[in-house]
Amino acid sequence: MTETILANATLVLPAETLRGQIRLRDGIVADIAGGAQLPAGAIDCGGDLVLPGLIELHTDNLERHLQPRPRAYWPHQAAIIAHDAELAAMGITTVFDALRVGSIVSDPEANYGEYARELASEIMGLRAQGVLRISHFLHLRAEICSETLVDEMARFGPEDRVGIVSLMDHTPGERQFRDLSKLRDYYTGRFAMTDAMFEIHVAQMTALRDRLGERHERTAVAEARRYGATLASHDDTTAAQVAVSAAHGVHFAEFPTTEEAARACRDHGILVMMGAPNLVRGGSHSGNVAAAALADEGLLDILSSDYVPSSLLTGALMLGDQWGDLARGVATVTQAPARATGLADRGRLQVGARADVIRVARIGAAAAVRGTWVQGRRV
């Protein structure tokens, strides 16, 4: 029997906070009790917060480790291990690794080749060896504007731990980048495109959407069902787009770009996920709706760290302050993402739940993770 006791802690329970202790035994939460007593052998948390481990549904962090500079590629296993360790250090104990499916193979210069199947096998291989510190699932980002989506998705199955499929429509002039000038700034800045190259890109992507978009969307929805995965939309902008998402059976919406879309999601019973960097920075870097504004309107259910792993914890604590309810803020990165993806065993401090737990010290407006336990084992 392995046992850890975290005592003299501020426990963030599903609906309240409690000064007390939590006992982790054999991978689950064995007991929760109030009071400031320190049992023999307990870790004295000195009043630090003790939270459920954070659950990340959409992160680009692995891609950053795989390609730390444009066209500078890193060995896959080293990148996966570094990504896993970084997330553990940020208090994330469950991650859905976002992998793009759908490539452009007719243009070798597009830098948009196929990689998901190979990388997924490497992630799951390291998991099977017990190398990874936290729990990994897959999130397949189905690129509607691509050439190979159907074939790539066919290479995955129910055995691959695909927990999420998201419908990613990056048609220029739609959704996140309705304003083509902002899209131009993004591509010329990130990929050093000339204006002429950008115009060619816009024409190619629009043609792909016109030619293959409907087939790809149908395929992604059907494959999500075959995998047993949760279906998500991405960058919904209008009520009409949300209605289409609802008809597909979308369960949560990633980063709706307008309040109109967020309200339509609420009307259709679709959960709203926003980027924690949007919240931390005080607004969207693309000029879309601010996460804080949706939180004020009661239209925000889940946070994602998106491209900054540390933002998940910071954002949850900021929401707790904004709402005057720490448990509610923490739920956006624990209970809510667990429910959205059908993970009934985690996401809350509760007797019998999986012992994924973090200890956190608040330092002004920031926070420091002082310990991460996955199934009761400190990682």
Disulfide bonds with the S-S distance in Angstrom:
none
